[in-house]
Amino acid sequence: MKKYIVILLGVLFFSVNIHSQEKKITIRVKDVNNKPVAGAIILFDNVKQKVWTNSKGIFKTKFKVAPKEISAFHPNIGITKIKYEGRENILLKIKKGNDAHVVSTNPKRKGSNSSQFNTIYDYLRGKIPGVHVSSDNIIAIRGYNSINGNMTPLFILNGTNISQEVFGRIIPNDIKSITVLKGPDTTIYGIRGANGVIVVKTK
């Protein structure tokens, strides 16, 4: 009988100990005017949390494994990131990016011949300011941090959301225009446009 009591006490102690290791955290998200930001997405180590900030800009949760970094993102404003130092109450201020704007290019303009490019990636390289295309065709738009560890922008072809695989098949000579949306201009796409949006129109 004593043996079972000892085992039961051990299980209870272990359960209480595990529960006590949970840490509470309250995050308040505000803009540069010190106003609460409702609907801000919170990320722990670039992993999006299921709940957004409430109408007062507040996010509360518990965790057992502390994140190294905490980010707050809002499509209308931008993103901010801090190193987590163990505090229970954190204030995050989201500031608009300095380079939030729209960049467009039209292949028909003087000195531009889209037929000289083999792929749309070749067309983009060095042609549109703020857009970087690596040698292995990874696209990143300047001024954006990683959301969920992914830097890939949203691709829109003639008004339809497409995958990067389909995007890569676009023939440069068919391009009528390419528009790169950054910052507040991505608002209409919500979280999908978190890493910027590349809008392509074909002839």
Summary of the structure (lengths in Angstrom):
residues: 203
radius of gyration: 23.1
end to end distance: 83.6
largest distance: 91.8
contacts: 567
relative contact order: 0.15
helix: 22%
strand: 35%
